[in-house]
Amino acid sequence: MELNEQDFLRLQMKTKLIKAIQRIQKKLMIEPIVEEVIDEIKIGELRELENDSDDTDEESESRAKTRMETEDQNNPYRGIKVEKVINIDKVFKKTYDGRAVMETLKSAGKADDRTLSKINKVLCEFLRANYGVRPSSFYKNMTALSLVESYPQLRSSTPDIPQALWFHAHARGKNRHTGRIHYHLEYLVRKSNDRIIQRTKNVLEQSATTEHSMQQDIIVDDAVNIQDMTTELKFIYPGPNTRARIMELWAETFTDRDVYRKNGFFDQYLREYPVTASFDGEMITLDFQRMFPNAPDFWTEFDLMQAKVLRAYPDLLKHITNNDIRTLGIIRLKNPSRGMKRNRNTSHSKDNPLIGIVEWIQADDPIPQTMEDNPMLYIRGEFPDDGGIGIVAWKSTEITIERNFRYCFELLCQTIIVFKATCRPSDKQFFSFILSSLLRVNNFTTTGEKFQRSLE
């Protein structure tokens, strides 16, 4: 029986198919299959892989290397890096569309929607050609900054983040980015036909290599993100427009600050990041709440204790009209540190019972310079006023607080905890009782328990 040409070709294709199936079955019996995600493989390349299935691994690797070299040679942006802010014209000059954009921006000054789209397309092509379809936030941000530095008319209406129109890191929550560049790159990712193909590899070797690679990528990525955020936090100007961004950066860099705190170098951090003293000390409160999320409300607990203290010691410090200051003064008197001299004539004294912890100074007086390591609270005004301006001073840092005495004193206690600062030896028992009874962040000492029982 003779076969015509069409039947012969059909039989030949079936034979090749059977051989291919047998070859795959043989490999499956020897080695298991591991799924590997291969980014940016086009359909044409997959077909090429299927057509070249009979080639050896060496031939496949050689062909892949040749393809990559060819693509690199065809990259018009080869050699342009954005490790720092550059003149974006270096990118625009490399393509026809880019040169058209340059001409429009330099002649017309303003850019219409069509020009903005062209700019975005050119920049995304540049990022994709040099850094892949998923460039890091750092490169997207540097590209956006380079654009607005070269062409100020393209800046956003947000003065604090001029590149926000093009790329605004963390604009809508943790690890989410917005801006023209980001959204167009996301579109290119969805359009790029990412595929999952099956490769036969040794499971143990592949899984170990993949896990190690992923860990390295995560470490490097996290380090870059933290470095970017700490740098931004270091130079950002605190104000109403940047408040939300500062709060977000402060929350994200908590772990970085914790390293300084645990090693006793937090005062160095305060000097390098002056934003710490902004917004009436709210940054310190944020850290305290992060460290002790279950701490009770300070002044709710204090009000309950105040009634007990004034009832138990009605004759002490009667000359002080401010009950908050009077209560704290009584607590200090009844919680002396061992070895410290007691003032036996305090009941008729006109002096400040909190001297060394809270001191009142005149409105125009400078903050007293001290070399001691313990934080101090200064109130501008006449003792025992509780209004005006408070200042928590610790080493070379001053936190100005335009709030009442209650807010200032609570911040002083939070400062001692967050900064891991030491108080004066004479005040050790006083602060130990305050922190254990009102904030639940410390254990009662014998002196504190004795005073606590005296209130019942």
VEXMI-651235 format. One record per residue (C-alpha): residue number from 1; residue in one letter; x, y, z. Coordinates in nm, 2 decimals, always signed. Layout:
N
     n   res     east    north       up
   NUM     A        X        Y        Z
...
This chain:
456
     n   res     east    north       up
     1     M    +0.00    +0.00    +0.00
     2     E    +0.15    +0.32    -0.11
     3     L    +0.12    +0.64    +0.09
     4     N    +0.07    +0.97    -0.07
     5     E    +0.27    +1.27    +0.04
     6     Q    +0.01    +1.41    +0.28
     7     D    -0.03    +1.07    +0.46
     8     F    +0.35    +1.03    +0.48
     9     L    +0.38    +1.37    +0.65
    10     R    +0.10    +1.30    +0.89
    11     L    +0.27    +0.96    +0.98
    12     Q    +0.60    +1.14    +1.03
    13     M    +0.45    +1.39    +1.27
    14     K    +0.28    +1.12    +1.47
    15     T    +0.62    +0.94    +1.50
    16     K    +0.79    +1.25    +1.62
    17     L    +0.51    +1.31    +1.87
    18     I    +0.53    +0.96    +2.01
    19     K    +0.91    +0.99    +2.05
    20     A    +0.87    +1.32    +2.23
    21     I    +0.61    +1.17    +2.47
    22     Q    +0.84    +0.87    +2.54
    23     R    +1.13    +1.10    +2.61
    24     I    +0.92    +1.31    +2.85
    25     Q    +0.79    +0.99    +3.03
    26     K    +1.15    +0.87    +3.06
    27     K    +1.26    +1.19    +3.23
    28     L    +0.96    +1.19    +3.46
    29     M    +1.05    +0.85    +3.59
    30     I    +1.40    +0.97    +3.68
    31     E    +1.34    +1.33    +3.80
    32     P    +1.03    +1.50    +3.94
    33     I    +0.89    +1.82    +3.78
    34     V    +0.94    +2.16    +3.95
    35     E    +0.74    +2.46    +3.84
    36     E    +0.96    +2.76    +3.77
    37     V    +0.83    +3.11    +3.68
    38     I    +1.01    +3.25    +3.39
    39     D    +0.95    +3.63    +3.35
    40     E    +0.90    +3.80    +3.02
    41     I    +0.90    +3.50    +2.79
    42     K    +0.70    +3.58    +2.48
    43     I    +0.48    +3.33    +2.30
    44     G    +0.71    +3.33    +2.00
    45     E    +1.00    +3.24    +2.23
    46     L    +0.80    +2.95    +2.38
    47     R    +0.73    +2.82    +2.03
    48     E    +1.10    +2.85    +1.96
    49     L    +1.17    +2.64    +2.27
    50     E    +0.92    +2.38    +2.15
    51     N    +1.07    +2.36    +1.80
    52     D    +1.42    +2.33    +1.95
    53     S    +1.33    +2.06    +2.20
    54     D    +1.58    +1.82    +2.04
    55     D    +1.87    +2.05    +2.11
    56     T    +2.12    +1.99    +2.40
    57     D    +2.14    +2.21    +2.71
    58     E    +2.46    +2.36    +2.59
    59     E    +2.30    +2.46    +2.26
    60     S    +2.00    +2.61    +2.44
    61     E    +2.22    +2.81    +2.67
    62     S    +2.43    +2.94    +2.39
    63     R    +2.12    +3.05    +2.19
    64     A    +1.98    +3.22    +2.50
    65     K    +2.31    +3.41    +2.56
    66     T    +2.32    +3.51    +2.19
    67     R    +1.96    +3.64    +2.22
    68     M    +2.04    +3.84    +2.53
    69     E    +2.34    +4.00    +2.37
    70     T    +2.14    +4.09    +2.07
    71     E    +1.87    +4.25    +2.28
    72     D    +2.13    +4.44    +2.48
    73     Q    +2.28    +4.57    +2.15
    74     N    +1.94    +4.68    +2.04
    75     N    +1.88    +4.87    +2.37
    76     P    +1.91    +5.24    +2.29
    77     Y    +1.94    +5.33    +2.66
    78     R    +2.24    +5.10    +2.72
    79     G    +2.48    +5.26    +2.97
    80     I    +2.24    +5.52    +3.12
    81     K    +2.20    +5.46    +3.49
    82     V    +1.98    +5.64    +3.75
    83     E    +2.17    +5.56    +4.07
    84     K    +2.13    +5.93    +4.14
    85     V    +1.93    +6.22    +3.99
    86     I    +2.05    +6.28    +3.63
    87     N    +1.96    +6.51    +3.34
    88     I    +1.66    +6.33    +3.19
    89     D    +1.76    +6.46    +2.84
    90     K    +2.01    +6.18    +2.83
    91     V    +1.72    +5.94    +2.81
    92     F    +1.51    +6.15    +2.57
    93     K    +1.79    +6.20    +2.32
    94     K    +1.81    +5.82    +2.25
    95     T    +1.48    +5.78    +2.06
    96     Y    +1.27    +5.97    +1.81
    97     D    +0.97    +6.00    +2.06
    98     G    +1.21    +6.13    +2.33
    99     R    +1.35    +6.39    +2.10
   100     A    +1.00    +6.50    +2.01
   101     V    +0.92    +6.53    +2.38
   102     M    +1.23    +6.74    +2.44
   103     E    +1.13    +6.98    +2.16
   104     T    +0.78    +7.02    +2.29
   105     L    +0.88    +7.08    +2.64
   106     K    +1.15    +7.34    +2.55
   107     S    +0.93    +7.52    +2.30
   108     A    +0.58    +7.51    +2.44
   109     G    +0.68    +7.50    +2.80
   110     K    +0.36    +7.33    +2.91
   111     A    +0.27    +6.97    +2.83
   112     D    -0.07    +6.85    +2.72
   113     D    -0.21    +6.50    +2.79
   114     R    -0.07    +6.36    +2.47
   115     T    +0.28    +6.49    +2.56
   116     L    +0.25    +6.35    +2.92
   117     S    +0.16    +6.01    +2.78
   118     K    +0.46    +6.02    +2.55
   119     I    +0.69    +6.11    +2.84
   120     N    +0.55    +5.83    +3.05
   121     K    +0.59    +5.58    +2.76
   122     V    +0.96    +5.68    +2.70
   123     L    +1.05    +5.66    +3.07
   124     C    +0.88    +5.32    +3.11
   125     E    +1.06    +5.19    +2.81
   126     F    +1.39    +5.31    +2.95
   127     L    +1.32    +5.15    +3.29
   128     R    +1.21    +4.82    +3.13
   129     A    +1.51    +4.81    +2.89
   130     N    +1.77    +4.87    +3.17
   131     Y    +1.60    +4.72    +3.48
   132     G    +1.34    +4.48    +3.36
   133     V    +0.97    +4.49    +3.36
   134     R    +0.96    +4.52    +3.74
   135     P    +1.22    +4.78    +3.83
   136     S    +1.26    +4.86    +4.20
   137     S    +1.10    +5.16    +4.37
   138     F    +1.44    +5.32    +4.39
   139     Y    +1.49    +5.34    +4.01
   140     K    +1.13    +5.45    +3.95
   141     N    +1.17    +5.73    +4.21
   142     M    +1.51    +5.84    +4.08
   143     T    +1.37    +5.85    +3.72
   144     A    +1.07    +6.06    +3.84
   145     L    +1.30    +6.30    +4.03
   146     S    +1.53    +6.34    +3.73
   147     L    +1.23    +6.43    +3.52
   148     V    +1.10    +6.70    +3.75
   149     E    +1.45    +6.84    +3.82
   150     S    +1.52    +6.87    +3.45
   151     Y    +1.17    +7.01    +3.37
   152     P    +1.02    +7.20    +3.67
   153     Q    +0.69    +7.25    +3.48
   154     L    +0.62    +6.88    +3.52
   155     R    +0.62    +6.90    +3.90
   156     S    +0.31    +6.80    +4.09
   157     S    +0.10    +7.05    +4.29
   158     T    +0.23    +6.88    +4.61
   159     P    +0.53    +7.09    +4.71
   160     D    +0.67    +6.83    +4.95
   161     I    +0.68    +6.55    +4.68
   162     P    +0.73    +6.72    +4.34
   163     Q    +0.76    +6.39    +4.16
   164     A    +0.42    +6.26    +4.30
   165     L    +0.26    +6.29    +3.95
   166     W    +0.50    +6.04    +3.81
   167     F    +0.59    +5.82    +4.11
   168     H    +0.48    +5.85    +4.47
   169     A    +0.61    +5.58    +4.70
   170     H    +0.37    +5.44    +4.96
   171     A    +0.10    +5.69    +4.85
   172     R    -0.18    +5.45    +4.93
   173     G    -0.06    +5.23    +5.21
   174     K    +0.22    +4.99    +5.29
   175     N    +0.41    +4.86    +4.99
   176     R    +0.18    +5.02    +4.74
   177     H    +0.29    +5.29    +4.50
   178     T    +0.11    +5.53    +4.27
   179     G    +0.20    +5.76    +3.98
   180     R    +0.20    +5.74    +3.60
   181     I    +0.53    +5.55    +3.58
   182     H    +0.41    +5.28    +3.82
   183     Y    +0.07    +5.23    +3.67
   184     H    +0.21    +5.20    +3.31
   185     L    +0.47    +4.95    +3.42
   186     E    +0.19    +4.75    +3.59
   187     Y    +0.01    +4.75    +3.25
   188     L    +0.32    +4.63    +3.07
   189     V    +0.35    +4.35    +3.32
   190     R    +0.00    +4.23    +3.26
   191     K    +0.06    +4.26    +2.88
   192     S    +0.39    +4.08    +2.88
   193     N    +0.25    +3.72    +2.87
   194     D    +0.43    +3.59    +3.17
   195     R    +0.42    +3.21    +3.16
   196     I    +0.47    +2.92    +3.39
   197     I    +0.67    +2.65    +3.21
   198     Q    +0.78    +2.31    +3.34
   199     R    +1.15    +2.22    +3.36
   200     T    +1.30    +1.90    +3.49
   201     K    +1.55    +1.98    +3.76
   202     N    +1.69    +1.82    +4.07
   203     V    +1.44    +1.90    +4.34
   204     L    +1.69    +1.94    +4.63
   205     E    +1.94    +2.15    +4.44
   206     Q    +1.67    +2.36    +4.28
   207     S    +1.47    +2.43    +4.60
   208     A    +1.79    +2.51    +4.80
   209     T    +1.91    +2.75    +4.53
   210     T    +1.57    +2.91    +4.49
   211     E    +1.52    +2.96    +4.86
   212     H    +1.87    +3.11    +4.90
   213     S    +1.81    +3.34    +4.61
   214     M    +1.47    +3.45    +4.74
   215     Q    +1.62    +3.52    +5.08
   216     Q    +1.90    +3.73    +4.93
   217     D    +1.65    +3.93    +4.72
   218     I    +1.43    +4.00    +5.02
   219     I    +1.73    +4.11    +5.23
   220     V    +1.86    +4.34    +4.96
   221     D    +1.52    +4.48    +4.88
   222     D    +1.44    +4.55    +5.24
   223     A    +1.78    +4.71    +5.29
   224     V    +1.72    +4.94    +4.99
   225     N    +1.37    +5.03    +5.11
   226     I    +1.48    +5.11    +5.47
   227     Q    +1.77    +5.31    +5.34
   228     D    +1.54    +5.51    +5.11
   229     M    +1.30    +5.57    +5.39
   230     T    +1.56    +5.67    +5.65
   231     T    +1.72    +5.91    +5.40
   232     E    +1.39    +6.07    +5.33
   233     L    +1.31    +6.09    +5.70
   234     K    +1.64    +6.26    +5.77
   235     F    +1.59    +6.55    +5.53
   236     I    +1.22    +6.59    +5.52
   237     Y    +1.08    +6.92    +5.64
   238     P    +0.81    +6.88    +5.91
   239     G    +0.49    +7.07    +5.83
   240     P    +0.12    +7.02    +5.77
   241     N    +0.18    +6.90    +5.42
   242     T    +0.44    +6.64    +5.52
   243     R    +0.28    +6.52    +5.85
   244     A    +0.11    +6.22    +5.71
   245     R    +0.42    +6.11    +5.52
   246     I    +0.64    +6.16    +5.83
   247     M    +0.41    +5.95    +6.04
   248     E    +0.42    +5.67    +5.78
   249     L    +0.80    +5.68    +5.75
   250     W    +0.83    +5.68    +6.13
   251     A    +0.62    +5.37    +6.16
   252     E    +0.81    +5.19    +5.88
   253     T    +1.15    +5.26    +6.03
   254     F    +1.07    +5.15    +6.39
   255     T    +1.30    +4.85    +6.36
   256     D    +1.59    +5.06    +6.25
   257     R    +1.55    +5.29    +6.55
   258     D    +1.52    +5.00    +6.78
   259     V    +1.88    +4.90    +6.69
   260     Y    +2.00    +5.24    +6.81
   261     R    +1.78    +5.22    +7.12
   262     K    +1.91    +4.87    +7.22
   263     N    +2.27    +4.98    +7.17
   264     G    +2.23    +5.29    +7.38
   265     F    +2.29    +5.53    +7.08
   266     F    +1.94    +5.68    +7.06
   267     D    +2.07    +6.03    +7.13
   268     Q    +2.28    +5.99    +6.81
   269     Y    +1.96    +5.91    +6.62
   270     L    +1.79    +6.22    +6.76
   271     R    +2.08    +6.44    +6.63
   272     E    +2.07    +6.28    +6.28
   273     Y    +1.69    +6.28    +6.25
   274     P    +1.56    +6.61    +6.40
   275     V    +1.21    +6.52    +6.29
   276     T    +1.19    +6.33    +6.62
   277     A    +1.12    +6.65    +6.81
   278     S    +0.84    +6.76    +6.58
   279     F    +0.47    +6.77    +6.63
   280     D    +0.47    +6.82    +7.01
   281     G    +0.66    +6.50    +7.06
   282     E    +0.40    +6.28    +6.89
   283     M    +0.68    +6.07    +6.74
   284     I    +0.79    +5.96    +7.09
   285     T    +0.43    +5.87    +7.17
   286     L    +0.40    +5.66    +6.85
   287     D    +0.71    +5.46    +6.95
   288     F    +0.58    +5.41    +7.30
   289     Q    +0.25    +5.28    +7.17
   290     R    +0.43    +5.05    +6.94
   291     M    +0.64    +4.91    +7.23
   292     F    +0.35    +4.89    +7.48
   293     P    +0.02    +4.86    +7.28
   294     N    -0.16    +4.74    +7.60
   295     A    -0.06    +5.02    +7.83
   296     P    -0.36    +5.19    +7.99
   297     D    -0.45    +5.56    +7.96
   298     F    -0.21    +5.75    +8.18
   299     W    -0.44    +6.02    +8.31
   300     T    -0.74    +5.79    +8.36
   301     E    -0.53    +5.59    +8.60
   302     F    -0.39    +5.90    +8.76
   303     D    -0.73    +6.05    +8.83
   304     L    -0.82    +5.74    +9.02
   305     M    -0.50    +5.75    +9.22
   306     Q    -0.52    +6.12    +9.29
   307     A    -0.84    +6.09    +9.49
   308     K    -0.67    +5.82    +9.70
   309     V    -0.35    +6.02    +9.75
   310     L    -0.52    +6.34    +9.86
   311     R    -0.75    +6.15   +10.09
   312     A    -0.47    +5.96   +10.25
   313     Y    -0.24    +6.26   +10.29
   314     P    -0.47    +6.57   +10.33
   315     D    -0.21    +6.78   +10.52
   316     L    +0.08    +6.74   +10.28
   317     L    +0.17    +7.02   +10.03
   318     K    -0.15    +7.21   +10.10
   319     H    +0.00    +7.53    +9.97
   320     I    +0.01    +7.40    +9.61
   321     T    -0.32    +7.48    +9.44
   322     N    -0.27    +7.26    +9.14
   323     N    -0.38    +6.91    +9.24
   324     D    -0.19    +6.73    +8.97
   325     I    +0.14    +6.88    +9.08
   326     R    +0.05    +6.84    +9.45
   327     T    -0.03    +6.47    +9.39
   328     L    +0.30    +6.41    +9.21
   329     G    +0.48    +6.59    +9.48
   330     I    +0.33    +6.37    +9.75
   331     I    +0.41    +6.05    +9.55
   332     R    +0.77    +6.17    +9.53
   333     L    +0.79    +6.25    +9.90
   334     K    +0.66    +5.90    +9.99
   335     N    +0.88    +5.71    +9.75
   336     P    +1.23    +5.82    +9.84
   337     S    +1.53    +5.63    +9.71
   338     R    +1.75    +5.46    +9.97
   339     G    +2.04    +5.66   +10.09
   340     M    +1.89    +5.99    +9.98
   341     K    +1.83    +6.27   +10.23
   342     R    +1.46    +6.35   +10.30
   343     N    +1.34    +6.71   +10.33
   344     R    +1.16    +6.70   +10.67
   345     N    +1.02    +7.05   +10.63
   346     T    +0.83    +7.01   +10.31
   347     S    +0.48    +7.06   +10.45
   348     H    +0.54    +7.44   +10.48
   349     S    +0.79    +7.48   +10.20
   350     K    +0.72    +7.71    +9.91
   351     D    +0.96    +7.53    +9.69
   352     N    +0.88    +7.32    +9.39
   353     P    +0.83    +6.96    +9.52
   354     L    +0.92    +6.83    +9.17
   355     I    +1.25    +7.01    +9.14
   356     G    +1.50    +6.81    +8.93
   357     I    +1.21    +6.65    +8.74
   358     V    +0.99    +6.94    +8.64
   359     E    +1.11    +7.30    +8.67
   360     W    +0.94    +7.63    +8.59
   361     I    +1.14    +7.90    +8.40
   362     Q    +1.06    +8.25    +8.28
   363     A    +0.92    +8.29    +7.93
   364     D    +1.23    +8.44    +7.79
   365     D    +1.49    +8.24    +7.98
   366     P    +1.71    +7.99    +7.79
   367     I    +1.70    +7.62    +7.87
   368     P    +1.96    +7.55    +8.14
   369     Q    +2.25    +7.35    +7.99
   370     T    +2.32    +7.03    +8.18
   371     M    +2.55    +6.74    +8.12
   372     E    +2.33    +6.49    +8.29
   373     D    +2.17    +6.21    +8.10
   374     N    +1.83    +6.22    +8.26
   375     P    +1.55    +6.39    +8.07
   376     M    +1.40    +6.71    +8.23
   377     L    +1.07    +6.89    +8.18
   378     Y    +1.08    +7.27    +8.17
   379     I    +0.76    +7.47    +8.19
   380     R    +0.77    +7.84    +8.08
   381     G    +0.56    +8.03    +8.33
   382     E    +0.52    +8.09    +8.70
   383     F    +0.50    +7.79    +8.94
   384     P    +0.26    +7.61    +8.96
   385     D    +0.10    +7.71    +8.63
   386     D    +0.02    +7.42    +8.40
   387     G    -0.03    +7.61    +8.07
   388     G    +0.21    +7.77    +7.83
   389     I    +0.49    +7.59    +7.66
   390     G    +0.67    +7.28    +7.79
   391     I    +1.01    +7.16    +7.68
   392     V    +1.15    +6.80    +7.73
   393     A    +1.53    +6.83    +7.72
   394     W    +1.75    +6.53    +7.70
   395     K    +2.12    +6.57    +7.63
   396     S    +2.14    +6.79    +7.31
   397     T    +1.77    +6.73    +7.21
   398     E    +1.49    +6.97    +7.30
   399     I    +1.12    +6.87    +7.23
   400     T    +0.90    +7.18    +7.24
   401     I    +0.54    +7.11    +7.34
   402     E    +0.26    +7.36    +7.32
   403     R    +0.03    +7.17    +7.54
   404     N    -0.08    +7.16    +7.91
   405     F    +0.11    +7.02    +8.20
   406     R    -0.06    +6.68    +8.18
   407     Y    +0.04    +6.62    +7.82
   408     C    +0.40    +6.74    +7.89
   409     F    +0.45    +6.52    +8.20
   410     E    +0.31    +6.21    +8.02
   411     L    +0.55    +6.27    +7.74
   412     L    +0.84    +6.30    +7.99
   413     C    +0.76    +5.95    +8.12
   414     Q    +0.73    +5.81    +7.77
   415     T    +1.06    +5.97    +7.68
   416     I    +1.23    +5.79    +7.97
   417     I    +1.09    +5.46    +7.85
   418     V    +1.14    +5.50    +7.48
   419     F    +1.50    +5.65    +7.51
   420     K    +1.59    +5.39    +7.77
   421     A    +1.71    +5.70    +7.97
   422     T    +1.81    +5.69    +8.33
   423     C    +1.66    +5.92    +8.59
   424     R    +1.84    +6.08    +8.88
   425     P    +1.92    +5.83    +9.16
   426     S    +1.71    +6.03    +9.40
   427     D    +1.41    +5.99    +9.17
   428     K    +1.44    +5.62    +9.09
   429     Q    +1.17    +5.51    +9.33
   430     F    +0.94    +5.79    +9.22
   431     F    +0.95    +5.70    +8.85
   432     S    +0.94    +5.33    +8.93
   433     F    +0.61    +5.38    +9.10
   434     I    +0.47    +5.60    +8.83
   435     L    +0.56    +5.36    +8.55
   436     S    +0.44    +5.05    +8.74
   437     S    +0.11    +5.20    +8.87
   438     L    +0.00    +5.42    +8.58
   439     L    +0.15    +5.26    +8.27
   440     R    +0.20    +4.90    +8.38
   441     V    +0.54    +4.88    +8.22
   442     N    +0.74    +4.82    +8.53
   443     N    +0.72    +4.61    +8.85
   444     F    +0.65    +4.75    +9.19
   445     T    +0.94    +4.79    +9.43
   446     T    +0.91    +4.73    +9.80
   447     T    +0.88    +5.10    +9.86
   448     G    +0.61    +5.13    +9.59
   449     E    +0.41    +4.84    +9.73
   450     K    +0.43    +5.00   +10.08
   451     F    +0.30    +5.33    +9.94
   452     Q    +0.03    +5.16    +9.74
   453     R    -0.10    +4.98   +10.05
   454     S    -0.11    +5.31   +10.24
   455     L    -0.36    +5.44    +9.99
   456     E    -0.61    +5.16   +10.04
